[in-house]
């Protein structure tokens, strides 16, 4: 499982590629979804899941959502 900041998807994808190169199964958890939305960042999780072939979960930890 890779937990990453929703506001910096590029960094998360770089780490995810490294995990894929090691052939490790992975789920991507994008935290701070509320802060990303406040900055105008909208992520289409279903489309990204299809592109990457992994499960992606959006979360907001302080609100216990996701």
KELUM-918687 format. One record per residue (C-alpha): residue number from 0; x, y, z. Coordinates in pm, whole numbers, plus 50000, padded with zeros to 5 digits. Layout:
# KELUM-918687
NUM,X,Y,Z
...
END
This chain:
# KELUM-918687
0,50000,50000,50000
1,50130,50343,49905
2,49980,50637,50095
3,50040,50964,49913
4,49936,51329,49915
5,49647,51398,49675
6,49790,51743,49608
7,50108,51594,49462
8,49997,51311,49237
9,50317,51329,49030
10,50531,51230,49329
11,50294,50945,49411
12,50312,50813,49056
13,50693,50817,49062
14,50691,50608,49381
15,50425,50380,49236
16,50639,50315,48928
17,50928,50215,49154
18,50703,49968,49337
19,50578,49828,49005
20,50937,49780,48888
21,50994,49565,49196
22,50681,49369,49099
23,50513,49443,49431
24,50133,49442,49446
25,50003,49782,49547
26,49699,49987,49640
27,49732,50365,49606
28,49573,50566,49887
29,49550,50936,49806
30,49515,51124,50134
31,49426,51491,50191
32,49157,51474,49924
33,48979,51770,50085
34,49286,51993,50055
35,49335,51892,49692
36,48974,51982,49610
37,49015,52316,49789
38,49304,52387,49550
39,49094,52293,49248
40,49255,51951,49200
41,49001,51688,49096
42,49120,51330,49040
43,48916,51078,48843
44,49001,50775,49054
45,48813,50523,48837
46,48989,50638,48520
47,49326,50633,48696
48,49255,50281,48828
49,49190,50158,48475
50,49506,50323,48344
51,49729,50187,48622
52,49556,49854,48680
53,49544,49898,49058
54,49291,49999,49322
55,49293,50365,49427
56,49126,50503,49737
57,49074,50872,49817
58,49085,50961,50187
59,49058,51245,50436
60,49223,51108,50751
61,49099,51362,51010
62,48741,51304,50893
63,48791,50925,50887
64,48669,50920,50527
65,48793,50672,50272
END
